[in-house]
Amino acid sequence: MNKRVISILVAPLLAMFFAPGLGAQTYSGGLIDKSVAIVGNDVILLSDIEQEVRMMQAYGNVVDNNTRCQILENMVSAKLFLTQARLDSLTVTDEQVKEQVNARLNQVMNSLGGEKETEEYFKKPIYKIKEDWTETFNEQLLIQQMQQKVYSDIPKLTPAEIKKKSEETPAEDLPVIPTKYKLRQIVLYPDKETAAMVVKEKLLDLRERVLAGEKFTSLARLYSQDPGSASRGGELGMRSKTIYWPQFSDAAMSLKVGQVSQIVETPDGFHIIQMIEKSGDMFNARHILIKPTYTATDRNKAFARLDSIRTAILENKVTFDVAAWNNSEDFKTRTNGGMMVDEYTGSSSFEKDRLNPADYAVIKEMEVGEISEPFESLDTEGNGHTIYKIVRLDEVTPSHVATFETDYDTLVEMTNEENARAAIDNFVKEKKKTTHIKIDPLFSGCKFVDENNLR
């Protein structure tokens, strides 16, 4: 069972259950806490459900009249997996649990704005929150292990079985494969060193002005190219160091409060940083980001060279593959004759949404085998760095309904997902038949998915 299938199936079952509860004796509505469901030897409390509602709202999720019913039904299903995990003597390590607790805590602190805000939200200190969450995440990992065990029992289908299933499945129920493109490129970069020098000189001047007494916030509003923080005077807010580039986090965490860093380079550009506050692995800082920019001279020089390379290819003086090897400055593609590969999927076929918009704007008007005129684009790292290139469109696979002959892997994935969902549903259905489940009348108005076994 592949990881994608597991993530798809675990998420709906666990997402609601595992927002750790307050452990309080009253819930946010002010009512005395009570048990609202019994699943075997486990109890589900009203406070568990209400705290999950609060967590959903904290993350901006919409809560409607049926939300609590869905939460309760998901909790019941999760308890069934937990019970079986205990019967099968599954175990998890303290280190695994600690890692999960810390990851969730960092996520919550980033969402709420920091350690202090998190303590105020949960009305308890961080160490107590960790203690309360430990057992919850221990149970989560046990449930995940139990689900993995269920998945492992799913038989692997043979190609003949996959083919038979695809032929028996109505066309409207088969996956639709989007249009895909294969292309090669020859890339030139602008003069990075000269552009970087200009940016560094600007930031050095700004740093000296701050040290001379000018307000960092005023300069950030005027000069920073980070749209998310410039309007706030460069302030980033209290966040975990793990969400930033390591170069940025390391430089920031080395600063004392009020201190201004030297110039820091990250894939986003160049920064100077001023520390506001530090707490554990979290910090709040201001920064000014400036990205290298390039002149018309850079562009014209690159375009002239690319045009010369293109002409040589069109006149059959050199092949595209050899030209890419000899000239392209993108080392990830030059060794493959310029063949572009989707770093997310590992495939040489790109869906439209996986292409840089500048690339797609060019190739959508091209014929297979055609080589583009030189154009400006962005690098494949997703950092917005300017590059200049020519591309050759090698293949276009039109959108179509998946077939066994052309889309075997997609059909295997579809079948595995369906079988995994069925295995999960069957497990829950069978366990409900043999497990004592009692739901409080408070939830008598719920329309559960499995009405027969939740009353």
C-alpha positions in Angstrom: 0.0 0.0 0.0 1.6 3.3 -1.0 2.0 6.2 1.3 -0.5 8.4 -0.6 -3.3 5.9 -0.1 -2.4 5.7 3.6 -2.5 9.4 4.0 -5.8 9.7 2.2 -7.5 7.2 4.4 -5.9 8.1 7.8 -6.8 11.7 7.5 -10.6 11.6 7.5 -10.6 9.1 10.4 -8.1 10.8 12.6 -8.2 14.5 11.8 -11.1 15.3 14.1 -10.2 12.8 16.8 -6.7 13.9 17.5 -6.9 17.5 18.5 -5.8 17.0 22.1 -8.4 17.9 24.7 -8.2 20.2 27.7 -8.9 17.5 30.2 -11.2 20.0 32.0 -14.4 19.2 33.9 -16.4 21.7 31.9 -16.4 22.4 28.2 -16.5 25.7 26.4 -20.3 25.8 26.4 -20.3 25.9 30.2 -22.0 22.6 30.8 -20.7 20.0 33.2 -18.6 17.4 31.5 -20.1 14.0 30.9 -19.5 10.8 28.9 -21.4 10.8 25.7 -20.3 7.5 24.3 -18.9 4.1 25.5 -16.9 2.1 23.1 -15.9 -1.2 24.7 -13.9 -0.1 27.7 -13.2 3.4 26.4 -15.2 6.5 27.1 -15.7 9.6 24.9 -16.3 12.8 26.8 -18.4 15.8 25.8 -15.3 17.9 26.5 -13.4 15.9 23.9 -15.9 16.8 21.3 -16.2 20.4 22.3 -12.4 20.8 22.4 -12.2 19.4 18.9 -14.8 22.0 17.8 -12.6 24.7 19.2 -9.5 23.4 17.5 -11.4 23.2 14.2 -12.5 26.8 14.6 -8.9 27.9 15.6 -7.7 26.5 12.2 -10.5 28.4 10.4 -12.7 25.4 9.6 -16.5 25.9 9.3 -18.5 24.2 12.0 -22.2 23.5 11.3 -25.0 21.7 13.1 -23.8 18.2 12.1 -20.1 18.8 12.9 -20.4 17.3 16.5 -22.2 14.2 15.1 -19.4 13.7 12.6 -16.8 14.2 15.3 -18.5 11.6 17.5 -18.8 9.0 14.8 -15.1 9.5 13.8 -14.1 9.1 17.5 -16.1 5.9 17.8 -14.3 4.5 14.7 -10.9 5.5 16.1 -11.7 3.8 19.4 -12.4 0.5 17.5 -9.0 0.6 15.9 -7.4 1.4 19.3 -9.1 -1.5 21.0 -7.9 -3.9 18.3 -4.3 -2.4 18.5 -4.3 -3.2 22.3 -5.6 -6.7 21.7 -2.8 -7.3 19.1 -0.2 -5.9 21.6 1.0 -3.2 19.3 3.4 -0.7 20.8 5.0 2.7 20.1 8.1 4.2 21.6 8.3 7.2 23.8 10.5 9.0 21.2 7.8 8.5 18.5 5.2 10.0 20.8 7.4 12.9 21.8 8.1 13.7 18.2 4.4 13.8 17.4 3.6 16.0 20.5 6.3 18.5 19.6 5.3 18.7 16.0 1.6 19.4 16.8 2.6 21.9 19.5 4.8 23.8 17.1 1.9 23.8 14.6 -0.5 25.1 17.2 1.9 27.8 18.5 2.5 29.0 14.9 -1.2 29.2 14.4 -2.0 31.0 17.7 1.0 33.3 17.6 3.5 31.9 20.1 4.0 30.1 23.4 2.2 32.7 25.6 -0.8 32.8 23.3 -1.0 29.0 23.3 -0.9 28.8 27.1 -3.7 31.4 27.3 -5.7 29.5 24.7 -5.5 26.2 26.6 -5.4 27.9 30.0 -2.3 25.9 31.2 1.5 26.0 30.8 3.3 24.4 27.9 4.7 21.5 30.0 1.2 20.6 31.2 -0.1 20.7 27.6 2.6 18.3 26.6 1.7 16.0 29.5 -2.0 16.0 28.5 -1.2 15.3 24.9 1.2 12.5 25.4 -1.4 9.8 25.9 -3.5 11.1 23.1 -0.7 10.9 20.6 0.3 7.5 22.0 -3.2 6.3 21.0 -3.0 8.0 17.6 0.2 6.1 16.7 -1.3 2.8 17.8 -4.4 3.5 15.6 -2.1 4.3 12.7 -0.2 1.0 13.2 -3.5 -0.9 13.3 -4.6 0.7 10.1 -1.3 -0.2 8.5 -2.0 -3.8 9.6 -5.4 -3.7 7.9 -3.8 -2.3 4.7 -1.1 -5.0 4.7 -3.8 -7.7 4.5 -5.2 -6.3 1.2 -4.2 -8.7 -1.6 -2.1 -7.3 -4.4 -3.9 -7.5 -7.7 -2.3 -8.9 -10.8 -2.2 -6.9 -14.1 -4.9 -9.2 -15.4 -7.2 -8.3 -12.5 -6.4 -4.6 -13.0 -7.3 -4.9 -16.7 -10.5 -6.8 -15.9 -11.6 -4.2 -13.3 -10.8 -1.3 -15.7 -12.9 -2.9 -18.4 -15.8 -3.5 -16.0 -15.8 0.0 -14.5 -18.1 2.5 -16.3 -16.1 5.2 -18.1 -17.6 8.0 -15.9 -16.1 6.3 -12.9 -12.6 5.9 -14.3 -9.9 8.6 -13.6 -9.6 11.4 -16.2 -5.9 11.9 -17.1 -5.2 15.6 -17.7 -3.2 16.8 -20.7 0.5 16.2 -20.1 3.6 17.7 -21.8 7.2 16.6 -22.2 9.8 19.2 -23.0 13.5 19.9 -23.0 15.2 23.2 -22.2 18.5 25.1 -22.5 18.9 27.6 -19.7 21.1 30.6 -19.1 21.3 32.5 -15.9 21.8 36.3 -15.7 24.9 37.8 -14.1 24.2 36.7 -10.5 27.4 38.0 -9.0 26.9 41.6 -10.2 23.2 41.6 -9.2 24.0 40.2 -5.8 26.7 42.8 -5.2 24.1 45.6 -5.9 21.7 44.1 -3.4 24.4 43.7 -0.7 25.5 47.2 -1.1 21.9 48.4 -0.6 21.4 46.2 2.5 24.7 47.4 4.0 23.6 50.9 3.6 20.2 50.1 5.2 22.0 48.3 8.1 24.3 51.3 8.7 21.2 53.6 8.8 19.6 51.4 11.4 22.7 51.3 13.5 22.9 55.1 13.2 19.4 55.4 14.7 16.8 55.1 12.0 13.9 52.8 12.7 14.1 49.4 11.2 10.4 49.3 10.8 10.3 52.5 8.6 13.0 51.2 6.4 11.3 47.8 6.0 8.1 49.5 4.9 10.0 51.4 2.3 12.4 48.8 0.9 11.5 45.2 1.9 10.3 43.1 -1.0 8.5 40.6 1.3 4.9 41.4 0.7 3.8 39.5 3.8 5.7 41.5 6.3 6.8 44.8 4.7 3.5 46.5 5.7 4.1 45.5 9.3 7.6 47.0 9.4 9.1 43.7 8.5 7.8 41.9 11.6 7.2 38.2 11.1 5.4 37.3 14.3 6.2 34.6 16.8 6.9 31.5 14.9 8.9 28.2 15.1 12.4 28.4 13.7 11.6 25.3 11.6 9.3 27.1 9.2 12.2 29.3 7.9 15.2 28.6 5.7 17.9 27.2 8.0 20.3 30.0 7.0 17.6 32.5 8.1 16.8 30.7 11.4 20.4 30.2 12.4 21.2 33.8 11.8 18.1 35.0 13.7 18.6 32.7 16.7 22.2 33.9 17.1 21.0 37.5 17.6 20.3 39.2 20.9 17.1 41.2 21.3 17.4 44.4 19.3 20.6 43.3 17.5 20.7 43.5 13.7 22.3 40.7 11.7 24.9 40.9 8.9 23.5 40.2 5.4 21.9 36.7 5.2 21.5 34.9 1.9 18.6 32.4 1.4 16.9 31.0 -1.7 14.4 33.9 -1.4 17.1 36.6 -1.7 19.2 38.7 0.8 18.1 39.8 4.2 19.0 41.8 7.3 17.3 40.7 10.5 16.5 42.4 13.8 15.6 40.2 16.7 12.5 41.2 18.7 11.9 38.2 21.0 13.1 34.6 21.5 11.4 31.8 23.4 12.8 28.3 23.2 12.8 27.3 19.5 10.5 30.2 18.5 11.3 33.8 17.7 9.8 37.0 16.5 12.0 39.1 14.3 11.9 41.9 11.7 13.6 41.6 8.4 14.2 43.4 5.2 14.3 41.3 2.1 15.7 42.5 -1.2 15.9 40.2 -4.3 18.5 40.5 -7.0 17.2 42.2 -10.1 18.6 42.1 -13.6 19.0 44.7 -16.4 17.8 44.8 -20.0 21.5 44.3 -20.8 21.5 40.9 -19.0 18.4 39.9 -20.9 19.6 41.0 -24.3 22.9 39.2 -23.9 21.3 36.0 -22.9 18.6 36.2 -25.6 21.3 36.7 -28.3 23.3 33.7 -27.2 20.1 31.5 -27.0 19.0 32.7 -30.4 22.4 31.7 -31.8 22.1 28.2 -30.2 18.5 27.9 -31.6 19.6 28.8 -35.1 22.4 26.2 -35.0 19.9 23.5 -33.9 17.4 24.5 -36.6 20.2 24.4 -39.3 21.1 20.8 -38.1 24.6 21.9 -37.0 24.0 20.4 -33.6 21.2 18.4 -31.9 19.2 19.9 -29.1 20.6 17.3 -26.7 24.2 18.1 -27.5 23.5 21.9 -27.4 21.9 21.5 -23.9 25.0 19.5 -22.7 27.4 22.2 -24.1 25.5 25.3 -23.2 22.8 24.9 -20.5 23.6 26.3 -17.1 20.9 24.2 -15.4 22.9 21.2 -14.3 19.8 19.1 -13.4 18.7 18.9 -17.0 21.8 19.4 -19.1 23.1 15.9 -18.4 19.7 14.5 -19.8 19.9 16.4 -23.0 17.8 19.2 -21.4 14.9 16.8 -20.5 12.8 18.4 -17.8 11.6 16.3 -14.9 8.9 17.1 -12.4 10.7 17.1 -9.1 7.4 16.3 -7.3 6.4 13.2 -9.2 9.7 12.2 -10.7 8.0 12.0 -14.1 9.2 13.7 -17.4 5.5 14.4 -18.1 4.1 17.6 -16.7 0.5 18.5 -16.0 -0.3 22.1 -16.8 -0.4 23.1 -13.1 3.1 21.7 -12.5 4.6 23.9 -15.2 5.9 27.4 -14.5 3.2 29.8 -15.9 5.8 31.4 -18.1 6.7 28.1 -19.6 3.1 27.0 -20.2 2.3 30.4 -21.8 5.0 29.6 -24.5 4.4 25.9 -25.1 0.6 26.0 -25.3 1.0 27.7 -28.7 3.7 25.3 -29.9 3.6 22.2 -32.1 5.3 19.0 -31.1 9.0 19.2 -32.2 9.0 23.0 -32.3 11.7 25.0 -30.5 10.6 28.2 -28.9 12.1 31.7 -29.2 14.2 32.8 -26.2 12.0 33.9 -23.2 12.3 34.8 -19.6 11.1 32.4 -16.9 11.8 31.3 -13.3 13.9 28.5 -12.0 12.5 25.2 -10.9 13.4 25.6 -7.3 10.3 27.8 -6.8 12.3 30.7 -5.4 11.5 33.2 -8.1 15.0 33.4 -9.6 15.1 34.8 -13.1 16.4 32.5 -15.9 16.4 32.7 -19.7 15.7 29.7 -21.9 14.6 28.1 -25.0 12.4 24.9 -24.9 11.5 22.1 -27.3 8.1 20.6 -27.0 8.7 16.8 -27.4 5.3 15.3 -26.7 1.7 16.3 -25.8 -0.6 13.6 -24.4 -4.2 14.9 -24.6 -6.6 14.6 -21.7 -8.4 11.3 -21.7 -10.1 8.6 -19.7 -7.6 6.3 -18.1 -6.9 3.1 -20.0 -5.1 -0.1 -19.1 -2.7 0.3 -22.0 -1.6 3.9 -21.3 -2.3 4.5 -17.6 -1.7 1.3 -15.8 -0.1 3.0 -12.7 -3.0 5.3 -12.3 -5.5 2.4 -12.4 -3.4 0.5 -9.9 -3.5 3.5 -7.6 -7.3 3.9 -8.0 -7.9 0.2 -7.3 -5.6 0.2 -4.2 -7.4 3.2 -2.8 -10.8 1.7 -3.4 -9.7 -1.6 -1.8 -8.1 0.2 1.2 -11.3 2.2 1.8 -13.4 -0.9 1.6 -11.0 -2.7 4.1 -11.3 0.2 6.5 -15.2 0.3 6.2 -15.4 -3.5 6.6 -13.1 -3.4 9.7 -15.2 -0.7 11.4 -18.5 -2.4 10.4 -17.5 -5.8 11.8 -16.0 -4.4 15.0 -19.2 -2.5 15.7 -21.1 -5.7 15.6 -19.0 -7.3 18.4 -18.2 -4.2 20.5 -20.4 -2.7 23.1 -21.3 0.8 21.9 -23.6 3.2 23.7 -24.4 6.7 22.5 -25.9 9.3 24.9 -29.4 10.6 24.1 -27.8 14.0 23.7 -26.8 12.8 20.2 -30.1 11.1 19.4 -30.8 13.7 16.6 -27.6 12.8 14.7 -27.7 11.3 11.2 -24.8 8.9 11.4 -23.3 7.3 8.3 -23.7 3.9 10.0 -27.1 4.3 11.6 -27.6 0.6 12.4 -24.5 0.2 14.6 -24.5 3.6 16.3 -27.6 3.5 18.4 
